[in-house]
């Protein structure tokens, strides 16, 4: 009892460890769209969704410039960006 011990007492809390994917998809706080919409705090949200149908009767996309992402127009069969003139 009067001797010095070179050993250390180590303690640790038992916790669940997750992979990065599991932490993001399983352990993160989840909110419904309504809860996010009604949130008064500034937060960063990521939406995980499954596409079940694509409505092809309307233009939900547009052709864009590879440089500035502005919509391009067809001028005599050649696509042209009016914003960056490419």
N, C-alpha and C positions, 0 to 999 in steps of 0.2 A: 504494500500500500504506500510505502514511502518512496517507491521507485518511480522514475519518470517513464512514461510510456511513449514509444515512438508511433504508436497506432493512432489513427484518427477515427472519430465516430462520424460516420456518413449517414445522412438521412435524406430521403427523397420522397416526395409525394407520388403516389400511384396515379398516373394519368394515362389517358388513352392517346396513342400516337396515330396519326393519319398520314397517308401519302398526300402529296400535293393535290392530286385529283380528288381524293376522298375529302380532304379538308375543304376544298372549294365546293364540291357537289353535295357532300353529306353533312359536314359539321358547320357550315355557314348558316347564319340566321336567314330564314326564308320569310318572304312577305308576298302577299297577293298583290295583284295590280291595283286593287282598291286601296290597300294599305300604303303602297308606294305613292299613289296619287294623293292621298290624304295626309301624307307625311309633311310636317312643318319644318323639320330639320333638313339641313343640306347633307345629303348622303350620296355615295357612289353606289350604283346598282348595276348588276349584270343580269341579263335576261337569258334564261335557258329555255328554249322552246323547240317544239317539234313541228316542222312544216307538214301539214296534212293535205293541203290543197293549194294549187296556184291558179288564180283566176286569170285566164289568158285573154279575156275579152277586152281588157283595158290595158293601157300602157302604164305599168307599174315600174318601168325601167326607162332609161334613156341612154343613148350612145354618148359617151363623154370623152373629153380630151385626156390623153395620157399624161399631159403636163400639168394642167390646172384643174381638171375634173369638171370644167364647164361643159354644158351640153353642146355637141357639135351639130352642124347642119350639112346637108348634102347639097353641094353646088356642082351641078352637071356630073353627078356620079362620084365626086370626090368629097370626102368628109373634111370639113373645115371648122376650125375654132375661131370664132369672132373675138374672143377675149384675148388670147395670146397670139392670134394670127398664124397658127400653125396648121 
